[in-house]
Amino acid sequence: MMRGMMFGLFTFMAADVLPPGAMAADAHQGGVLAKRWCAACHVVEPGQQLGSTQAPPFSEVAKKPHMDAPMLALFLLLPHPHMPSMTLSRNEAADLAAYIAAQK
């Protein structure tokens, strides 16, 4: 029940946090950002050899239930303790989320 309430809260918040053009995000640009900022910890593309055992590959993140591009973008914009502060813009978060979602 708690998981459902959290999903509802994130969905509600996404309407205020995400840019209006989030559905038109640029996954290619998201890949550029992923390789620059995320590849030290996450496996961000097929064939990448390095990554941390503490951070899941993007392909696993993309397969999680309820983790579509808008939810990923919201997650990237909210502070969370296990990741460094990247201070992403809304458009960058949307681009990165589109790239992650495409890794299914």
Sequence and secondary structure as in RCSB ss.txt:
>XXXX:A:sequence
MMRGMMFGLFTFMAADVLPPGAMAADAHQGGVLAKRWCAACHVVEPGQQLGSTQAPPFSEVAKKPHMDAPMLALF
LLLPHPHMPSMTLSRNEAADLAAYIAAQK
>XXXX:A:secstr
 HHHHHHHHHHHHHHHHS TTGGG  HHHHHHHIIIIITTTS  STT     TTS  HHHHHHSTT  HHHHHHH
HHS  TTS      HHHHHHHHHHHHTT 
